Amino acid sequence: MAEVTTLFWDIGGVLLTNGWDETARRRAVEHFGLDWRDFEIRHERLVAAFETRQLTLHEYLEQSVFHAPRPFTVPDFVAFMLAQSQPCLRALRVAEEVARTTRYLMAAINNESLELNLYRIRKFNLRNYFSAFFSSCFLGLRKPASGLFQLALEITQRSAEECVFIDDRAENTAGARALGMRTIEYRSVPHLRSELRNHGVEVSLA
């Protein structure tokens, strides 16, 4: 079996909370007094374009929230959206430990809108861990599409066999595994540490 040279990490649900998932959207609906069904129908219609940079954040909000008069502003809503992102400190510590070995190429593969993705990279200093970000908003493709994983392999010039992909969703790990990548379905930090070691990845025993 090939030696692992590259780790691709999901961000939301592994290293950070999910940026704009159902839980965050429900909080926003409750906080701003929106109609959940109306908002969710609009969101589902827009999310693919939003996460592949076909819609800006303001265009998404114009169509999903501000299609009617509101007693709050776009900046109010954006600030609330951004505040939903929080670090998963123990998982980030694992990524930091692996990055510190300098033995592996570390990169992210995630589905996220441009504005939220850039905010999270800066806010949580993700450049400290990753050399590249294969985000849906940069590539115009979303997980679990095989094309996104294929682009990541081609751009990094890695073979699938030398890569490990970490994600909290089974459908995404299945997409990577179909190309021959090793995968870890994230469950907990102890499980992550154990699985990394099983793949021969150097990580602290802490």
C-alpha positions, -999 to 999 in steps of 0.1 A, spaced: 0 0 0 13 35 -9 26 57 19 2 86 28 16 119 16 -16 140 15 -45 147 38 -77 163 25 -99 177 53 -136 187 54 -140 219 74 -176 222 85 -186 194 108 -150 184 115 -127 213 122 -154 240 126 -192 239 131 -211 239 99 -213 274 85 -249 275 72 -265 242 78 -301 234 89 -293 241 126 -278 275 118 -307 284 95 -333 274 121 -315 297 146 -317 325 121 -354 319 114 -362 320 151 -340 350 158 -354 371 129 -390 358 130 -390 343 95 -413 317 81 -393 285 82 -411 267 53 -409 297 30 -372 303 38 -362 267 35 -379 263 1 -361 293 -12 -328 281 3 -330 247 -13 -337 263 -46 -306 286 -43 -280 266 -23 -263 249 -52 -258 282 -70 -248 299 -38 -221 274 -29 -207 273 -65 -203 311 -67 -231 316 -92 -248 337 -66 -232 362 -43 -241 363 -6 -262 394 -12 -280 379 -42 -288 348 -21 -302 369 7 -322 391 -16 -339 360 -29 -342 340 3 -348 366 30 -352 402 16 -377 395 -11 -401 411 14 -397 442 37 -379 433 69 -374 451 102 -337 443 101 -309 449 76 -287 428 54 -257 436 76 -277 424 106 -284 391 90 -249 386 76 -234 392 111 -257 366 125 -248 341 98 -210 346 105 -215 343 142 -228 307 138 -192 296 129 -173 282 159 -141 262 162 -139 226 171 -108 231 192 -98 194 198 -101 185 161 -82 217 151 -54 205 175 -52 172 156 -48 191 123 -22 213 139 -2 184 151 -2 167 117 7 199 100 35 205 124 52 173 113 57 189 78 55 153 64 22 158 46 4 181 22 -26 194 40 -55 207 20 -92 213 26 -121 200 4 -154 216 14 -188 229 1 -192 265 10 -202 299 -4 -174 323 -12 -180 350 15 -185 325 43 -155 304 31 -132 334 31 -144 346 65 -139 312 81 -104 308 66 -94 341 80 -113 340 113 -99 306 123 -64 309 108 -69 279 86 -40 289 64 -19 278 94 -29 242 86 -37 241 49 -17 248 18 -47 247 -5 -85 251 -3 -105 230 -28 -138 247 -20 -170 245 -41 -170 282 -45 -136 281 -61 -141 250 -83 -178 253 -92 -184 217 -81 -198 204 -48 -191 172 -29 -198 144 -35 -193 150 -72 -163 129 -83 -151 158 -104 -142 179 -74 -120 151 -59 -105 145 -93 -95 182 -96 -79 181 -62 -58 151 -72 -48 166 -105 -39 200 -91 -19 185 -62 -4 159 -86 -11 131 -61 -24 96 -68 -56 87 -50 -38 59 -31 -15 82 -13 -44 105 0 -66 103 30 -99 123 29 -117 131 62 -154 141 62 -183 137 86 -207 126 59 -208 91 45 -220 103 10 -189 125 7 -164 98 18 -180 75 -6 -174 99 -34 -137 101 -26 -134 64 -20 -148 57 -55 -117 73 -69 -94 52 -48 -87 76 -20 -85 63 16 -112 79 38 -121 85 74 -157 92 83 -153 116 112 -171 106 144 -150 120 173 -115 132 180 -103 99 196 -117 80 165 -99 104 142 -66 100 159 -70 62 158 -79 61 121 -51 84 112 -26 61 129 -42 31 112 -33 48 79 2 54 90 -2 91 96 21 105 123 1 121 150 6 127 187 -6 102 213 -23 130 233 
